[in-house]
Amino acid sequence: MSAGLKSTLAPSAFGRVAVLFGGKSAERAVSLKSGQAVLEALLAAGVDAFAIDVADDLLQRLASEKIDRAFIVLHGRGGEDGAMQGLLECLGIPYTGSGVLASALAMDKLRTKQVWHSLGLSTPRHAVLASAGDCHAAAAELGFPLIVKPAHEGSSIGMAKVTSVEELIGAWKGAAQYDSQVLVEQWISGPEFTIAMLRGQVLPPIRLSTPKMFYDYDAKYVSNDTQYQIPCGLDAAKEAELIELTARACEAVGTKGWARADVMQDGDGKFWLLEVNTVPGMTDHSLVPMAARAAGLDFQQLVLAILADSVDAGLMP
């Protein structure tokens, strides 16, 4: 699988590369770790790379530095939602990953679900919460258990599983601290899979197991008792179904370069799409590097492959 994924470009072909990381979102800590890992890999490969911790002086930095290309490792709002992509396009700086539209769409869990639903792709039933009354209505319509999540946050920030109206109202208030738009959806009981896309190819799926209630922030970035199964344990037909669903889901959103989809499987074996991440984590606990290894790419080759795709894509989203 790795043959069509690896970069064939010389390190000098990338020019001077700015690694954009940090930022102001709730995922800053994860972004700092991801960005440092990417920067170290690029430098070790001989790429002329340097880091920019995105702050209020970003415009001045982008204008004053010589930048041939940007490697975006900003997670969450301000980096993964189309804003940074639009800024870089205005400045004529090519960048890694998805364009403005796909980035903005994938960051909005509600509208992503609406697109998938319109195409007949399975995603859990949901409702939008803006009041205690909405919580009562959602409970009546969807039943329990449910999962509450801010519509525009990643890394499972602000998420909670609930089994009663009282818990639902509390979780809505908690999630509303992160986002004015709060989503609640049916809880799918069963294994969770995460599937990475790289340069138009679906990488080997990973099955996730955690002793926690769900794959939350701690399970993703801190805990050492999260288990990752690759190969994922599905039979050939089911794995092919999961890969096709992922490809269709990412195509619907319009992702480019690299991305990662999260999918649940219920007790009947049916797959349910949860979300797509257009700037997935690149830490030592992260899943895309794990999937890339299974496809024959080490971390440095993965980073170069993502960067090479930005050369192929040019400036257009």
C-alpha positions as CSV (number, residue, x, y, z in Angstrom):
1,M,0.0,0.0,0.0
2,S,2.8,2.4,0.8
3,A,4.1,2.8,-2.7
4,G,1.5,5.4,-3.9
5,L,1.6,7.2,-0.6
6,K,5.2,8.1,0.0
7,S,6.6,11.4,-1.2
8,T,9.0,11.2,-4.1
9,L,10.1,14.9,-3.8
10,A,13.5,16.0,-2.6
11,P,13.3,17.9,0.7
12,S,14.5,21.1,-1.0
13,A,11.4,21.0,-3.3
14,F,9.2,22.1,-0.4
15,G,11.0,25.4,0.0
16,R,10.7,27.0,3.4
17,V,7.9,25.4,5.4
18,A,6.1,27.1,8.3
19,V,4.6,24.6,10.8
20,L,1.6,26.4,12.2
21,F,0.7,25.1,15.7
22,G,-0.6,26.0,19.1
23,G,-3.3,28.7,18.6
24,K,-6.0,29.7,20.9
25,S,-8.6,26.8,20.7
26,A,-9.5,24.4,23.5
27,E,-7.1,21.9,21.8
28,R,-4.0,24.1,22.1
29,A,-2.1,21.6,24.3
30,V,-2.6,18.8,21.8
31,S,-1.7,21.1,18.9
32,L,1.6,22.0,20.6
33,K,2.6,18.3,20.9
34,S,1.5,17.5,17.4
35,G,3.3,20.5,15.9
36,Q,6.5,19.8,17.7
37,A,6.5,16.2,16.4
38,V,5.9,17.4,12.9
39,L,8.6,20.0,13.1
40,E,11.2,17.5,14.4
41,A,10.3,15.1,11.6
42,L,10.6,17.7,8.9
43,L,14.0,19.0,10.2
44,A,15.3,15.4,10.5
45,A,14.3,14.8,6.8
46,G,16.3,17.9,5.7
47,V,13.3,20.2,5.1
48,D,13.9,23.9,5.8
49,A,11.1,24.1,8.4
50,F,10.4,26.4,11.3
51,A,7.5,26.8,13.8
52,I,5.0,29.6,14.3
53,D,2.9,29.4,17.5
54,V,-0.2,31.1,16.2
55,A,-1.0,34.2,18.2
56,D,-2.1,37.8,17.8
57,D,1.0,38.6,15.8
58,L,0.3,35.9,13.1
59,L,-0.4,38.4,10.2
60,Q,2.9,40.2,10.9
61,R,4.8,36.8,11.1
62,L,3.3,35.6,7.8
63,A,4.1,38.9,6.1
64,S,7.6,39.2,7.4
65,E,8.9,35.6,7.1
66,K,9.8,34.0,3.8
67,I,7.2,31.1,3.6
68,D,6.8,28.9,0.6
69,R,4.3,26.5,2.2
70,A,2.5,26.0,5.5
71,F,2.0,22.7,7.4
72,I,-1.2,23.2,9.4
73,V,-1.2,21.4,12.7
74,L,-3.8,23.6,14.4
75,H,-6.6,21.5,16.0
76,G,-10.0,23.0,16.5
77,R,-11.3,26.5,15.8
78,G,-9.1,29.0,14.1
79,G,-7.0,26.3,12.4
80,E,-9.2,23.5,11.4
81,D,-12.4,25.4,10.5
82,G,-11.5,27.1,7.3
83,A,-10.4,30.4,8.7
84,M,-6.6,29.7,8.5
85,Q,-7.0,28.1,5.1
86,G,-8.8,31.2,3.8
87,L,-6.1,33.5,5.2
88,L,-3.3,31.5,3.6
89,E,-5.1,31.5,0.3
90,C,-5.4,35.3,0.5
91,L,-1.7,35.5,1.1
92,G,-0.9,33.1,-1.7
93,I,0.7,30.5,0.6
94,P,0.0,26.8,-0.3
95,Y,-0.9,24.7,2.7
96,T,-1.5,21.1,3.8
97,G,-4.8,19.4,4.1
98,S,-8.3,20.3,3.2
99,G,-9.5,23.6,1.7
100,V,-11.8,26.3,3.1
101,L,-15.1,24.6,2.5
102,A,-14.3,21.1,3.6
103,S,-12.5,22.4,6.7
104,A,-15.5,24.6,7.7
105,L,-18.0,21.8,7.0
106,A,-16.1,19.1,8.9
107,M,-15.7,21.4,11.9
108,D,-19.5,21.7,12.1
109,K,-20.7,18.3,13.3
110,L,-24.4,19.2,12.7
111,R,-24.0,20.3,9.1
112,T,-21.7,17.4,8.3
113,K,-24.4,15.0,9.6
114,Q,-27.0,16.8,7.4
115,V,-24.8,16.3,4.3
116,W,-24.3,12.6,5.1
117,H,-28.0,12.1,5.9
118,S,-28.9,13.7,2.5
119,L,-26.7,11.2,0.7
120,G,-28.1,8.2,2.6
121,L,-25.0,7.7,4.7
122,S,-25.8,6.3,8.2
123,T,-25.2,8.7,11.1
124,P,-26.9,8.6,14.5
125,R,-30.2,10.5,14.9
126,H,-29.7,13.8,16.6
127,A,-31.2,17.0,17.9
128,V,-29.9,20.6,18.6
129,L,-30.1,21.9,22.1
130,A,-30.5,25.6,22.9
131,S,-32.8,25.4,26.0
132,A,-34.0,23.0,28.8
133,G,-37.2,22.6,26.7
134,D,-35.0,21.3,23.8
135,C,-33.5,18.8,26.2
136,H,-37.0,17.4,27.2
137,A,-38.0,17.3,23.5
138,A,-34.8,15.4,22.5
139,A,-35.3,12.9,25.3
140,A,-38.8,12.2,24.2
141,E,-37.8,11.9,20.5
142,L,-34.5,10.0,20.8
143,G,-34.7,8.1,24.1
144,F,-31.7,7.2,26.2
145,P,-28.8,6.8,26.4
146,L,-27.6,9.9,24.5
147,I,-24.3,11.6,23.9
148,V,-24.0,15.4,24.1
149,K,-21.2,17.3,22.2
150,P,-20.4,20.9,21.3
151,A,-21.0,21.2,17.5
152,H,-17.6,22.8,16.8
153,E,-15.1,21.2,19.2
154,G,-12.8,18.3,18.7
155,S,-10.7,16.0,21.0
156,S,-14.0,15.0,22.7
157,I,-14.0,18.3,24.6
158,G,-17.3,19.1,26.3
159,M,-18.8,15.6,25.5
160,A,-20.9,13.6,28.0
161,K,-23.0,10.5,28.0
162,V,-26.4,10.9,29.7
163,T,-29.1,8.5,30.8
164,S,-31.8,10.9,32.1
165,V,-33.3,14.4,31.4
166,E,-31.6,15.8,34.5
167,E,-28.2,14.6,33.2
168,L,-29.0,15.9,29.7
169,I,-29.8,19.4,31.0
170,G,-26.5,19.4,33.0
171,A,-24.5,18.1,30.0
172,W,-26.1,20.7,27.7
173,K,-25.1,23.5,30.1
174,G,-21.6,22.1,30.3
175,A,-21.2,21.8,26.5
176,A,-22.6,25.3,26.0
177,Q,-19.5,26.7,27.8
178,Y,-17.5,25.6,24.7
179,D,-20.0,26.3,22.0
180,S,-23.3,28.2,21.4
181,Q,-24.5,25.2,19.4
182,V,-24.8,21.9,21.2
183,L,-25.7,18.6,19.6
184,V,-27.2,15.5,21.1
185,E,-27.3,12.2,19.4
186,Q,-28.3,8.6,20.0
187,W,-25.7,6.6,21.8
188,I,-24.5,3.7,19.6
189,S,-23.4,0.8,21.8
190,G,-20.6,-1.2,20.3
191,P,-17.0,-1.0,19.0
192,E,-15.5,2.3,17.7
193,F,-13.3,2.4,14.7
194,T,-11.2,5.2,13.4
195,I,-10.1,5.3,9.8
196,A,-7.5,7.6,8.2
197,M,-7.4,8.9,4.7
198,L,-4.0,9.8,3.1
199,R,-3.6,11.2,-0.4
200,G,-6.9,9.7,-1.6
201,Q,-6.3,6.2,-0.1
202,V,-8.0,4.7,3.0
203,L,-5.4,3.4,5.5
204,P,-6.0,0.3,7.6
205,P,-8.9,0.8,10.1
206,I,-8.1,0.8,13.8
207,R,-10.5,-0.6,16.5
208,L,-10.5,1.4,19.7
209,S,-11.1,-0.1,23.2
210,T,-11.1,1.9,26.4
211,P,-12.3,1.1,29.9
212,K,-13.8,4.6,30.1
213,M,-17.4,5.3,29.1
214,F,-16.2,6.5,25.7
215,Y,-13.0,7.5,23.8
216,D,-12.7,10.8,25.6
217,Y,-9.9,13.4,25.8
218,D,-8.1,11.5,28.5
219,A,-8.3,8.2,26.6
220,K,-7.1,10.0,23.4
221,Y,-4.1,11.8,24.8
222,V,-3.2,10.8,28.4
223,S,-4.3,7.3,29.3
224,N,-2.1,4.3,28.7
225,D,-5.0,1.7,29.1
226,T,-6.6,2.6,25.7
227,Q,-6.2,-0.4,23.4
228,Y,-5.7,-0.1,19.6
229,Q,-6.4,-3.1,17.5
230,I,-4.9,-3.1,14.0
231,P,-5.8,-5.2,12.0
232,C,-9.2,-4.2,13.4
233,G,-10.7,-7.7,13.7
234,L,-13.5,-7.3,11.2
235,D,-14.0,-10.0,8.5
236,A,-12.9,-9.0,5.0
237,A,-16.4,-8.1,3.8
238,K,-17.2,-5.9,6.8
239,E,-13.8,-4.2,6.6
240,A,-14.3,-3.4,2.9
241,E,-17.8,-2.0,3.8
242,L,-16.2,0.2,6.5
243,I,-13.5,1.4,4.1
244,E,-16.0,2.3,1.4
245,L,-18.2,4.1,3.9
246,T,-15.2,6.2,5.1
247,A,-14.2,7.0,1.5
248,R,-17.8,8.2,0.7
249,A,-18.0,10.2,3.9
250,C,-14.8,12.0,3.3
251,E,-15.7,12.6,-0.4
252,A,-19.0,14.1,0.7
253,V,-17.3,16.6,2.9
254,G,-14.6,17.2,0.3
255,T,-11.5,16.4,2.3
256,K,-8.0,16.7,0.8
257,G,-4.5,15.5,1.7
258,W,-5.3,13.7,4.9
259,A,-8.2,13.2,7.3
260,R,-9.6,10.8,9.9
261,A,-13.2,9.5,10.3
262,D,-14.7,8.1,13.5
263,V,-17.3,5.3,13.1
264,M,-19.3,3.2,15.5
265,Q,-20.7,-0.3,14.9
266,D,-23.9,-1.3,16.6
267,G,-24.9,-4.8,17.9
268,D,-26.4,-5.7,14.5
269,G,-23.1,-5.0,12.8
270,K,-24.3,-1.7,11.1
271,F,-21.8,1.2,10.9
272,W,-22.6,4.7,12.0
273,L,-20.6,7.8,11.0
274,L,-19.8,10.2,13.9
275,E,-17.4,12.8,12.4
276,V,-14.5,13.6,10.2
277,N,-11.3,15.4,11.4
278,T,-9.4,17.4,8.8
279,V,-6.4,18.1,11.0
280,P,-6.1,14.9,13.1
281,G,-3.7,14.6,16.0
282,M,0.0,13.8,15.4
283,T,1.1,13.1,19.0
284,D,2.6,9.9,20.4
285,H,-0.9,8.7,21.2
286,S,-2.4,9.7,17.8
287,L,-4.1,7.4,15.4
288,V,-3.1,8.5,11.9
289,P,0.6,7.8,12.6
290,M,-0.5,4.3,13.9
291,A,-2.5,3.6,10.7
292,A,0.3,4.9,8.5
293,R,2.7,2.5,10.2
294,A,0.4,-0.4,9.3
295,A,0.4,0.9,5.7
296,G,4.2,0.9,5.7
297,L,5.0,4.5,6.4
298,D,7.0,5.7,9.4
299,F,6.2,9.1,11.0
300,Q,8.7,11.0,8.9
301,Q,7.4,9.4,5.7
302,L,3.8,10.3,6.8
303,V,4.7,13.9,7.4
304,L,6.5,14.2,4.0
305,A,3.5,12.5,2.3
306,I,1.1,15.1,3.8
307,L,3.4,17.9,2.7
308,A,3.9,16.5,-0.8
309,D,0.1,16.4,-1.3
310,S,0.1,20.2,-0.8
311,V,2.5,20.5,-3.7
312,D,0.3,18.3,-5.9
313,A,-2.8,20.3,-4.8
314,G,-1.3,23.7,-5.4
315,L,-3.3,26.6,-3.9
316,M,-6.8,25.5,-4.7
317,P,-9.0,23.9,-2.0
